[in-house]
Amino acid sequence: MAGIRTDTRSGISARARRPFAVALVSLIAAPALLSVEGAASPPAAEAQVSCPPLPPGLSPVGPGPARFTMLIRINQQGNVDTYTNFNEATGGLGGRVRPQDIFVINTRFQTTTPTVASELATDLRAAFPCNRIIALNGMSFDPTVPGYAFTLFDHPDVYALINDFEPSDWNAGRLTDPTRPLWNQKYSVALPRIKGWNGLVAGTLAANPPAAGKRSGLVPIDDATWNYGQIAQDLDKKNSRLGGRHLGPQSVMTQDACAQGGPTGYSSRVKAILDQYKFKFIKKTVKRKGKKRKITVRQKLKKKGRPSLNNLSLEIAFSATPTAGSGMAITSTSATTAAQCAAAGLKLGGGAFLFFAADDAMRLLFQQPQIAFLRPPTT
């Protein structure tokens, strides 16, 4: 099927994947099965809104405050209700949103089926005619349940599809893809699989007209042995069909660095990831004092192959009522620490931050001085 790329390096044989890939495109293209309820074109009044130019990446180019971009997690209708309410006195947070901020609909949430996700996207577009919307999808090929890899592929107001690349999503998707091997976190194994997956998603979008203009991206786990610059380069290649050299969005799950190390630990981790976007790392054998040893040297990536930092998002997860000693960042990190981590990342050159938090935690985040001056209320 045109547009579908298969890659034996993904850990799934081309012979085994090809029939499934063809069936997948047919499945996506079948309007009877995947009709998007409530996804009609925006009303006339909305279409007349004049929107400011949006950045080519997730975040704009410019100094720290100008670059700051919030990726706001949306799990369910209650979150939409909070952000489409512009009155903070009644619990609304809509006045904190700026044009470059992006709503991320987490279609992996337990009740967010493709139909529900479509309704959420339509409601957000009605209240925010200019802000971009991204679908955060899983890795399942079942189009009827949360976690479907192509949820919102045909919604007219969705800007990009990004897939959660971690053990739970990968292994859960094996139920719909019997040829997929078990998760392996070793980078030499994971990278070919990532490239194969990126090719499958991008090729499927390209083969289906409602999705042809959408970007495909990835949300990989954070592992110190992985090279996120290499992953970004592959995403750029897979999105080059859209007419640009550096269009691949990536959001790295850096939330544990903040939870475990606070702003200092977060700074260290963010710097390492930013360096991977700027440099390539080469192992060389050198002879010193008569002995040979291997060292790692870094070389600046050529401009043509260097992924854009404006397409990189860094994740911060936190809670309004953190629990000390919790093993999960979202339950152990406070809004105060989250704000400090965001400020540290911004200072180093980060721009976009995926805030994975509930509405009450976000209210506290906006009260922190590091965020309050970046996103003061407009009401």
C-alpha positions as CSV (number, residue, x, y, z in Angstrom):
1,M,0.0,0.0,0.0
2,A,1.4,3.4,-1.0
3,G,2.7,5.4,1.9
4,I,3.3,2.5,4.3
5,R,6.9,1.8,5.0
6,T,8.0,-1.4,6.6
7,D,11.4,-2.0,8.2
8,T,12.8,-5.2,9.3
9,R,14.9,-3.3,11.8
10,S,11.8,-2.6,13.8
11,G,11.9,-6.1,15.2
12,I,9.0,-7.2,13.1
13,S,9.7,-8.9,9.8
14,A,8.6,-7.1,6.7
15,R,6.8,-10.2,5.5
16,A,4.8,-10.4,8.7
17,R,4.1,-6.7,8.9
18,R,3.0,-6.0,5.3
19,P,-0.4,-7.7,5.4
20,F,-1.2,-6.0,8.7
21,A,0.0,-2.6,7.5
22,V,-2.2,-2.8,4.4
23,A,-5.1,-3.8,6.6
24,L,-4.3,-0.9,8.9
25,V,-4.5,1.6,6.1
26,S,-7.8,0.1,5.0
27,L,-9.1,0.3,8.5
28,I,-8.1,3.9,8.9
29,A,-9.7,4.8,5.6
30,A,-13.0,3.1,6.4
31,P,-15.4,5.9,7.2
32,A,-18.1,3.6,8.5
33,L,-15.8,2.4,11.2
34,L,-13.9,5.5,12.0
35,S,-16.3,8.3,11.4
36,V,-15.3,11.2,13.7
37,E,-18.4,12.4,15.5
38,G,-18.5,16.1,16.1
39,A,-15.5,16.8,13.9
40,A,-17.2,18.9,11.3
41,S,-15.5,22.0,9.9
42,P,-15.3,25.0,12.3
43,P,-18.4,27.2,12.3
44,A,-18.4,30.4,10.2
45,A,-17.8,32.7,13.1
46,E,-14.7,30.7,14.1
47,A,-13.4,30.5,10.6
48,Q,-13.3,34.3,10.4
49,V,-10.9,34.6,13.4
50,S,-7.6,36.1,12.5
51,C,-4.8,34.1,14.1
52,P,-1.2,35.2,14.7
53,P,1.5,33.3,12.8
54,L,2.4,30.2,14.7
55,P,6.0,29.0,15.1
56,P,7.2,26.3,12.7
57,G,8.1,24.2,15.8
58,L,6.5,23.5,19.1
59,S,8.0,26.7,20.6
60,P,8.9,30.1,19.0
61,V,12.4,31.3,18.4
62,G,13.6,33.9,20.8
63,P,14.8,34.6,24.4
64,G,13.6,32.5,27.3
65,P,10.3,34.2,28.2
66,A,9.3,34.4,24.5
67,R,10.2,30.7,23.9
68,F,8.1,29.4,26.8
69,T,5.4,27.2,25.5
70,M,3.0,25.1,27.6
71,L,1.9,21.7,26.4
72,I,-1.3,21.3,28.5
73,R,-2.4,17.7,29.2
74,I,-6.1,17.0,28.5
75,N,-7.4,13.7,29.8
76,Q,-11.2,14.2,29.8
77,Q,-14.1,16.6,29.6
78,G,-13.5,18.1,33.0
79,N,-10.1,19.4,31.8
80,V,-11.7,20.9,28.7
81,D,-14.3,22.6,31.0
82,T,-11.5,24.1,33.1
83,Y,-9.7,25.6,30.1
84,T,-12.7,26.8,28.2
85,N,-13.7,28.8,31.3
86,F,-11.9,32.1,31.4
87,N,-13.1,33.1,34.8
88,E,-10.6,32.1,37.5
89,A,-13.0,33.1,40.2
90,T,-15.1,30.1,39.2
91,G,-12.1,27.7,38.6
92,G,-11.4,28.5,35.0
93,L,-7.8,28.6,33.6
94,G,-8.5,29.7,30.1
95,G,-7.0,33.2,30.7
96,R,-3.6,31.7,31.3
97,V,-3.3,30.2,27.8
98,R,-1.3,32.1,25.1
99,P,-1.5,31.6,21.4
100,Q,1.7,29.4,21.2
101,D,0.5,27.1,23.9
102,I,-0.7,23.6,22.8
103,F,-3.4,21.3,24.1
104,V,-2.3,17.7,24.3
105,I,-5.2,15.3,24.3
106,N,-4.1,12.1,26.2
107,T,-6.1,9.5,24.2
108,R,-4.5,6.8,26.4
109,F,-6.6,7.9,29.3
110,Q,-8.9,5.0,30.4
111,T,-12.2,6.6,29.3
112,T,-10.9,8.6,26.3
113,T,-12.0,6.5,23.4
114,P,-11.5,7.9,19.8
115,T,-15.0,9.3,19.8
116,V,-14.6,11.0,23.2
117,A,-11.2,12.4,22.0
118,S,-12.8,13.9,18.9
119,E,-15.4,15.7,21.1
120,L,-12.7,17.1,23.3
121,A,-10.8,18.4,20.3
122,T,-13.9,20.0,18.8
123,D,-14.7,21.7,22.1
124,L,-11.2,23.1,22.5
125,R,-11.2,24.4,19.0
126,A,-14.4,26.3,19.6
127,A,-12.9,28.1,22.6
128,F,-9.4,28.5,21.2
129,P,-9.6,29.0,17.5
130,C,-5.9,29.6,17.1
131,N,-4.1,27.2,19.5
132,R,-2.8,24.0,18.2
133,I,-4.0,20.6,19.4
134,I,-1.9,17.4,19.5
135,A,-3.1,13.8,20.0
136,L,-1.0,11.8,22.5
137,N,-1.7,8.3,21.4
138,G,-0.7,4.8,22.5
139,M,0.7,2.0,20.3
140,S,-2.4,-0.1,19.8
141,F,-4.1,-0.9,16.4
142,D,-7.6,-1.3,17.9
143,P,-9.5,1.8,16.7
144,T,-12.3,1.5,19.3
145,V,-10.4,1.8,22.5
146,P,-8.2,4.3,24.4
147,G,-4.5,4.0,23.3
148,Y,-5.3,3.6,19.5
149,A,-2.2,4.7,17.6
150,F,-4.1,6.8,15.1
151,T,-6.7,8.5,17.3
152,L,-7.7,11.9,15.8
153,F,-5.9,11.2,12.6
154,D,-8.8,12.6,10.6
155,H,-9.9,15.4,12.9
156,P,-9.5,18.7,11.0
157,D,-8.2,20.7,14.0
158,V,-5.5,18.3,15.1
159,Y,-2.0,19.5,14.3
160,A,0.1,16.4,15.1
161,L,-0.1,12.8,16.3
162,I,2.6,11.7,18.8
163,N,2.9,8.2,20.2
164,D,4.0,7.2,23.8
165,F,7.0,5.0,23.4
166,E,7.4,3.2,26.7
167,P,7.1,-0.4,27.9
168,S,3.4,-0.3,28.9
169,D,2.2,1.1,25.6
170,W,4.5,-1.0,23.5
171,N,3.5,-4.2,25.2
172,A,-0.2,-3.4,25.4
173,G,-0.1,-2.9,21.6
174,R,1.2,-6.4,21.1
175,L,-2.3,-7.6,21.7
176,T,-3.3,-6.1,18.3
177,D,0.1,-6.8,16.7
178,P,1.1,-10.4,17.3
179,T,4.4,-10.0,15.4
180,R,5.6,-7.3,17.7
181,P,8.4,-8.6,20.1
182,L,8.6,-7.9,23.8
183,W,9.9,-4.5,24.9
184,N,13.7,-4.2,25.0
185,Q,15.2,-1.0,26.4
186,K,18.7,-1.5,25.1
187,Y,19.3,1.5,22.8
188,S,20.8,-0.6,20.0
189,V,17.6,-2.6,19.9
190,A,15.2,0.3,20.6
191,L,16.5,2.7,18.0
192,P,15.7,0.5,15.0
193,R,12.3,-0.2,16.4
194,I,11.7,3.5,16.8
195,K,12.7,4.2,13.2
196,G,10.4,1.4,12.0
197,W,7.5,2.7,14.1
198,N,8.1,6.3,12.9
199,G,8.0,5.1,9.4
200,L,4.8,3.2,9.9
201,V,3.0,6.2,11.4
202,A,4.3,8.7,8.9
203,G,3.6,6.5,6.0
204,T,0.1,5.7,7.2
205,L,-0.7,9.4,7.6
206,A,0.7,10.2,4.2
207,A,-1.5,7.5,2.6
208,N,-4.7,8.9,4.0
209,P,-5.8,12.4,2.7
210,P,-7.5,13.5,6.0
211,A,-4.2,13.1,7.8
212,A,-1.7,13.8,5.1
213,G,-0.8,17.3,6.4
214,K,-0.4,16.2,10.1
215,R,3.0,15.8,11.7
216,S,4.0,12.5,13.4
217,G,6.1,12.6,16.6
218,L,7.2,10.5,19.5
219,V,7.2,10.7,23.3
220,P,10.0,8.3,24.4
221,I,11.0,7.3,27.9
222,D,14.0,9.1,29.4
223,D,17.1,6.9,29.5
224,A,20.6,8.3,29.9
225,T,22.0,5.7,27.4
226,W,19.6,6.9,24.6
227,N,20.4,9.6,22.1
228,Y,17.4,11.8,21.6
229,G,19.2,13.9,18.9
230,Q,19.3,10.8,16.7
231,I,15.6,10.1,17.3
232,A,14.8,13.7,16.4
233,Q,16.8,13.4,13.2
234,D,14.7,10.4,12.2
235,L,11.5,12.2,13.0
236,D,12.7,15.1,10.8
237,K,13.2,12.6,7.9
238,K,9.8,11.1,8.4
239,N,8.2,14.5,8.3
240,S,10.1,15.9,5.4
241,R,7.1,15.0,3.2
242,L,5.5,18.1,4.6
243,G,8.0,20.4,2.9
244,G,10.4,21.3,5.7
245,R,13.7,19.9,6.9
246,H,13.1,20.1,10.6
247,L,9.5,19.4,11.5
248,G,9.6,16.3,13.7
249,P,8.1,16.9,17.2
250,Q,9.5,15.0,20.2
251,S,8.6,15.2,23.9
252,V,11.0,13.4,26.2
253,M,9.7,11.9,29.5
254,T,12.1,13.9,31.8
255,Q,9.7,14.1,34.7
256,D,11.7,11.7,36.9
257,A,14.8,14.0,36.7
258,C,12.7,16.8,38.3
259,A,11.1,14.5,40.8
260,Q,14.4,12.9,41.9
261,G,16.8,15.8,41.5
262,G,14.8,19.0,41.7
263,P,15.9,22.0,39.6
264,T,19.6,21.0,39.8
265,G,19.0,17.5,38.7
266,Y,16.6,18.6,36.0
267,S,19.2,21.2,34.7
268,S,21.8,18.5,34.3
269,R,19.5,16.1,32.5
270,V,18.1,18.9,30.2
271,K,21.6,20.0,29.3
272,A,22.5,16.5,28.3
273,I,19.5,16.2,26.0
274,L,20.0,19.6,24.5
275,D,23.6,18.7,23.7
276,Q,22.4,15.6,21.8
277,Y,20.5,18.0,19.5
278,K,23.7,20.0,18.8
279,F,26.4,17.4,18.7
280,K,27.2,13.9,17.6
281,F,29.3,11.7,20.0
282,I,32.1,9.6,18.6
283,K,34.2,7.0,20.3
284,K,37.9,7.2,19.5
285,T,40.9,5.1,20.5
286,V,43.8,7.2,21.8
287,K,47.2,6.4,23.0
288,R,48.4,8.2,26.1
289,K,51.5,7.3,28.1
290,G,52.0,4.3,26.0
291,K,48.5,2.9,26.7
292,K,45.5,2.8,24.5
293,R,42.1,3.7,25.8
294,K,38.7,4.7,24.3
295,I,37.3,8.2,24.8
296,T,34.2,9.9,23.6
297,V,34.5,13.2,21.7
298,R,31.7,15.4,20.5
299,Q,31.5,17.1,17.1
300,K,29.0,19.8,16.2
301,L,26.3,18.6,13.9
302,K,26.1,20.2,10.6
303,K,23.2,22.7,10.3
304,K,21.5,20.6,7.7
305,G,21.3,17.5,9.9
306,R,20.9,19.3,13.2
307,P,17.3,18.9,14.6
308,S,15.6,22.0,15.9
309,L,15.4,22.6,19.6
310,N,12.1,24.4,18.9
311,N,10.6,20.9,18.2
312,L,11.7,19.5,21.6
313,S,9.4,19.3,24.6
314,L,10.5,18.4,28.1
315,E,8.0,16.7,30.5
316,I,7.3,17.8,34.0
317,A,4.7,15.8,36.1
318,F,3.5,17.0,39.5
319,S,0.6,17.0,42.0
320,A,-1.3,19.5,44.1
321,T,-0.9,17.1,47.0
322,P,2.5,15.4,46.5
323,T,3.3,12.2,48.5
324,A,6.8,12.1,49.8
325,G,8.6,8.9,48.8
326,S,6.1,8.0,46.0
327,G,7.7,6.1,43.1
328,M,5.9,8.2,40.5
329,A,6.8,11.7,39.5
330,I,3.2,12.8,39.1
331,T,2.4,11.9,42.7
332,S,5.7,12.9,44.4
333,T,6.5,16.3,42.8
334,S,5.0,19.5,44.1
335,A,3.9,22.5,41.9
336,T,6.7,24.5,43.5
337,T,9.3,22.1,42.4
338,A,7.7,21.8,39.0
339,A,7.9,25.6,38.5
340,Q,11.6,25.6,39.6
341,C,12.4,22.8,37.1
342,A,10.6,24.6,34.2
343,A,12.6,27.8,35.0
344,A,15.8,25.8,35.0
345,G,15.0,24.2,31.7
346,L,14.0,27.5,30.2
347,K,17.3,29.1,31.3
348,L,19.3,26.4,29.5
349,G,17.5,26.9,26.2
350,G,14.4,24.7,26.5
351,G,11.2,26.2,25.2
352,A,8.3,23.8,25.3
353,F,7.3,21.9,28.4
354,L,4.6,19.2,28.7
355,F,2.9,19.8,32.0
356,F,1.5,16.4,33.0
357,A,-0.8,17.4,35.9
358,A,-4.4,17.7,37.0
359,D,-6.3,21.0,37.0
360,D,-5.8,21.7,40.7
361,A,-2.0,21.2,40.3
362,M,-2.0,23.6,37.4
363,R,-3.7,26.2,39.4
364,L,-0.9,26.0,42.0
365,L,1.7,26.1,39.2
366,F,0.3,29.4,37.9
367,Q,0.7,30.9,41.4
368,Q,4.4,30.1,41.5
369,P,6.6,33.2,40.8
370,Q,8.6,31.4,38.0
371,I,5.4,30.8,36.0
372,A,3.2,33.6,37.2
373,F,5.2,36.3,35.3
374,L,5.2,34.1,32.2
375,R,1.5,33.3,32.2
376,P,-0.3,36.1,34.2
377,P,-4.1,35.9,34.1
378,T,-5.8,37.9,31.5
379,T,-9.1,38.1,33.4
